[in-house]
Amino acid sequence: MRTRRKRPDVPEPDRPWSEIVPGLWMGGHGFRGRSGERELAVVRDEFDLVQTLTRARPGHGPGPGVQHHVWPIPDGPLDGTQLAGVIRLAQAAGEALDEGRTVLVRCYSGYNRSGLVVAHALVRRGSSADDAIRLIRSRRSPWALHNELFVEYLRAGLPTARLLEELAE
């Protein structure tokens, strides 16, 4: 399963991860380092929970003892099962925050898939979809959530989007 479409107009992020709200971070597996070259974003023990939305990549962490959820999804249309997984990850992220734990949600670049989970976690905590999107773009990158389909999912509400996708299947 291919999970990322390369867009030449989308720049690499300038840091491995960004704090969106206290304790909730989003990021990717690589970033543009000071030299301008792509560097690996390796997680060790900086976070209590890491959620990975691509296949787990050897050497990218997290370290031993860090809770790690892996749910590979495409950076494109999602089916009902995939949306259900996104909803579960957002719920787990919120529960971890409530327990005072730090959470990193990551995908390839840390823009779309991680943005979908983080935005839904924020919506579950009382933000509107548009406020969550604005916050993520201001804290991570203006390129965050440039996948318009994911923005539509958020504006419709992920539970509604899931039901519609399941009806279409």
C-alpha positions in Angstrom: 0.0 0.0 0.0 1.4 3.4 -1.0 0.8 5.9 1.8 2.3 9.1 0.5 2.1 11.1 -2.8 5.0 13.3 -3.3 4.1 16.9 -4.2 7.1 18.9 -5.4 5.6 22.2 -4.3 5.3 21.1 -0.7 8.5 21.8 1.3 9.9 19.4 3.9 9.1 20.6 7.5 11.9 22.5 9.1 11.8 20.5 12.4 11.0 16.9 13.3 7.9 17.7 15.4 5.9 20.6 16.7 3.9 21.1 19.9 0.3 21.9 19.0 -1.1 22.2 22.5 0.7 21.4 25.7 1.7 17.7 25.6 0.3 17.0 22.0 2.9 17.0 19.3 2.7 16.2 15.6 5.6 15.4 13.2 7.0 13.1 10.6 9.8 10.7 9.9 12.1 13.4 8.3 12.7 17.1 8.1 14.9 19.7 6.4 18.0 20.1 8.5 20.2 23.2 8.9 22.2 22.1 5.9 19.0 22.1 3.8 19.2 18.3 3.4 16.6 15.8 4.6 17.4 14.4 8.0 15.7 11.5 9.8 13.4 12.3 12.7 14.3 9.6 15.3 12.1 9.3 18.4 13.7 8.0 21.5 12.1 8.6 24.8 10.9 12.2 24.4 7.2 11.1 24.4 5.1 8.7 26.5 3.0 7.7 23.5 3.9 7.7 19.8 1.2 7.1 17.1 2.6 6.3 13.7 0.3 6.6 10.6 2.8 5.0 8.2 4.4 1.6 8.3 6.8 1.4 11.2 10.3 2.3 9.9 13.3 0.5 11.5 15.6 3.0 13.2 13.0 5.7 13.6 12.0 4.7 17.1 10.5 5.0 19.6 12.8 3.7 22.2 12.0 0.7 24.5 9.3 1.4 27.1 7.5 4.0 25.0 3.9 3.0 24.1 3.7 2.8 20.2 0.5 2.6 18.1 1.0 1.9 14.4 -2.0 2.5 12.0 -0.8 2.9 8.4 -3.3 4.9 6.3 -3.0 6.6 2.9 -2.7 10.3 2.4 -5.9 10.1 0.4 -9.4 8.7 0.6 -10.0 6.6 3.7 -12.5 3.9 4.1 -14.7 3.4 7.1 -12.3 1.1 8.9 -9.4 3.5 8.4 -11.5 6.4 9.7 -12.5 4.3 12.7 -8.8 3.8 13.4 -8.2 7.6 13.2 -11.1 8.2 15.6 -9.6 5.6 18.1 -6.1 7.1 17.8 -7.5 10.6 18.5 -9.4 9.2 21.5 -6.2 7.5 22.8 -4.2 10.7 22.4 -6.8 12.7 24.4 -6.9 10.1 27.1 -3.1 10.2 27.3 -3.2 14.0 27.6 -5.8 13.7 30.4 -3.3 11.4 32.2 -0.6 14.0 31.9 1.3 12.1 29.3 3.1 13.5 26.2 1.9 12.3 22.8 3.5 12.5 19.3 1.4 11.8 16.3 3.5 11.3 13.2 3.2 10.4 9.6 5.7 10.8 6.7 6.2 14.6 6.8 3.9 15.5 9.7 1.4 17.4 7.7 -1.8 15.5 6.7 -2.3 12.1 8.4 -0.9 13.3 11.7 -2.9 16.5 11.2 -6.1 14.6 10.8 -5.6 12.7 14.1 -4.4 15.8 16.0 -7.3 17.9 14.7 -9.8 15.3 15.6 -8.3 15.1 19.1 -8.7 18.8 19.4 -12.3 18.7 18.2 -13.0 16.0 20.8 -11.7 18.4 23.4 -14.1 21.2 22.3 -12.4 23.0 19.3 -14.3 23.6 16.1 -12.8 21.9 13.1 -11.7 25.2 11.6 -10.1 26.4 14.8 -8.2 23.1 15.1 -7.0 23.4 11.5 -5.9 27.0 12.0 -4.0 26.1 15.2 -2.2 23.2 13.6 -1.2 25.3 10.6 0.1 28.1 12.9 2.1 25.7 15.1 3.3 23.1 12.6 3.3 24.7 9.1 1.0 26.5 6.7 1.3 23.2 4.7 -0.3 21.2 7.5 -3.6 19.6 6.3 -3.1 20.7 2.7 -5.0 17.5 1.8 -8.4 19.1 1.2 -10.2 15.7 1.6 -9.0 15.5 5.2 -10.2 19.1 5.8 -13.6 18.0 4.4 -13.6 15.0 6.7 -12.9 17.2 9.7 -15.6 19.8 8.8 -18.2 17.0 8.3 -17.0 15.4 11.5 -15.1 12.1 11.4 -18.0 10.0 12.7 -20.2 11.3 10.0 -17.5 10.9 7.3 -17.0 7.3 8.6 -20.7 6.5 8.2 -20.8 8.0 4.7 -17.8 6.0 3.6 -19.2 2.8 5.1 -22.5 3.4 3.2 -20.6 3.9 0.0 -18.6 0.6 0.4 
